[in-house]
Amino acid sequence: MALYTDGVHLVSDRSIAELHRFAKRIGLRRNRYHGEKRGHPHYDLPGRWFPRIIQTGSNVFVADRRGLVRALRRLNNRKEKK
C-alpha cells in the first residue's frame, strides 16, 4: 500500500480500491471522493484529518503537489497496462 497526502488530498499510486479501503478504515466518508473522470481520483481531506492519517502507521507519505501528480501518473500507468 502506498498512499500520499499533501494535507488536503489523499491519493494512491497502486489502485483506487486501495484508496477506498484506507478511507473506509479511517472513517473518511465516500462523499469526499472525487472520481476518475479527469484522471485524478482522490479524497479531499478536512484539515483536522491530517494528523489522524499520519498517525495510522500505514504507508502514508507526505508529498507536495508534484509528488501527488507523480503518484497519480503511476496509478494511471498501472491501469493502462491492465
N, C-alpha and C positions, 0 to 999 in steps of 0.2 A: 504494500500500500504506500503510495506517495501522494500526499496532499499538500497544497500550497495555499498560503493566505498572505494578503497584504494588510490584514486587519479589517478590511471592508468586504473582500470577496474570498470565496473558498472554491478551489478548483482541484481536479485530479488529472494526473498525466497518464493514468492507467485505464480507467473506464468510468463511464457515467454511473454504472451500477455501484461501483466502489464509492463514488461521491454520495449517492443516495443512502447507502448503508451507513456511512460515517455520520451523515447528517441526522439520520434516524436515531443512531446510537447516542448522540449528544443532545437529542431533543429539538433539533432545528426543524421548524415546520416547512412542509413542502411548498407553501406559498412564497417562500423566499427563493425558490429555484427559478432560474431563467434558463430556458431551454436551448436547444441546439439550432434554432432557426438561422442564426448568423454564425454558427460555429464556435460559440463562446459559452458552453454550458458551465454555469456556476451558481453558487448560492450567494446572496447578499447577506452580510453579517451585521447584526446590530452591534454597536460599539462595545457593549458590555460582554459580548461573547468572545472577544479576542483572548482574554486570559483563560477562559474556560477551555477553549480549543487547544491552546498551547499546553495546558496542564493535563491533557488527556494522556500524554506519554506516547501517543501514536506517532507515526511518521508524518507529522505536520511540520512543514518548513515555512519559515517566514521569508517572503520574497518581495521584491519591488515589482512595479508594473511590468517591467521587461521579463522578470522571472515568471510571472503568471502567463504572459504571452508565450514564452518558450514551453511551459507545461501544456498549454492548450494546443500548441503545434504538435507536440509529441502525441497527445491524445488523438488528434485528427490524423496523424500519420498511422497510428495503430488501427484506426477504424478503416482507413483506405486499404491497408494490407490484408484485411479480412475478406 
